[in-house]
């Protein structure tokens, strides 16, 4: 069987994102669930968060409020737990590297 190739329409080629990326993505990410949890300590309650962007090297997470988290923690997304380190903070959003 030969896989079908999808033809791009003129609308898709002319699409310009509302907030363009500052840097090009090394590996494109597929559709991901937006729900994640931050684990700071095995005995501490988990912190629910929203996953904004996810790539093999890191992620952008929205904490949704003024939550203080340590510089190192674990991010639980779907069935994957990753050890993270904070790379940057802007408002309620945090960039992490794995």
C-alpha positions in Angstrom: 0.0 0.0 0.0 1.2 3.5 -0.8 0.3 6.1 1.8 -1.7 9.0 0.6 0.0 12.4 0.5 -2.1 15.3 1.6 -2.2 18.3 -0.6 -2.0 21.7 1.1 -4.6 24.2 0.3 -3.9 27.9 -0.4 -5.6 28.7 3.0 -3.1 26.5 4.9 -0.1 27.9 3.1 -1.2 31.5 3.7 -1.9 30.9 7.4 0.2 33.1 9.7 0.1 32.3 13.4 -1.2 35.0 15.6 1.8 34.7 17.9 4.7 33.5 15.8 7.5 31.4 17.5 10.7 33.2 18.4 12.8 30.2 17.4 12.0 27.4 14.9 11.0 24.1 16.4 13.7 21.4 16.1 11.2 18.5 16.0 7.5 19.2 15.4 5.1 18.2 18.1 1.8 16.5 17.4 -1.4 17.1 19.2 -1.0 16.7 22.9 -3.3 16.7 25.9 -3.3 20.1 27.7 -3.7 18.7 31.2 -0.6 18.1 33.3 0.5 17.9 36.9 3.5 19.1 38.8 4.9 16.9 41.5 7.2 18.8 43.9 7.5 16.2 46.6 6.1 12.6 46.9 4.1 13.6 50.0 3.0 17.1 48.8 -0.2 17.5 46.9 0.1 17.7 43.1 -0.2 21.1 41.3 -2.6 21.0 38.3 -1.3 23.0 35.3 -2.0 23.5 31.6 0.5 22.4 29.0 0.9 25.1 26.4 3.8 23.7 24.4 5.6 20.4 24.5 8.7 19.2 22.7 11.3 16.5 23.3 13.6 18.9 25.1 11.2 20.9 27.2 7.8 22.4 27.7 5.9 25.6 28.4 3.5 25.3 31.3 0.8 27.7 32.5 0.3 27.5 36.3 -3.0 29.4 36.2 -2.3 31.5 39.3 0.3 32.7 41.7 1.8 29.3 42.6 5.3 29.1 43.9 7.2 26.0 42.7 10.8 24.9 43.2 13.4 25.2 40.5 13.4 21.4 40.0 10.3 19.2 40.0 8.6 16.4 38.1 6.0 17.0 35.3 3.4 14.3 34.9 1.8 14.4 31.4 -0.5 11.6 30.2 1.5 8.5 31.4 5.0 10.1 31.3 6.8 11.6 34.2 9.8 13.9 33.4 12.3 15.5 35.7 12.3 19.2 34.9 14.3 22.3 35.6 12.9 25.8 35.2 14.5 27.7 32.3 12.4 30.9 32.4 9.3 32.5 34.0 6.9 35.0 32.5 3.7 35.8 34.5 1.9 32.6 35.1 3.9 30.7 32.4 7.0 28.7 33.1 9.4 27.2 30.6 11.1 24.0 31.6 13.8 21.8 30.2 13.9 18.0 30.6 
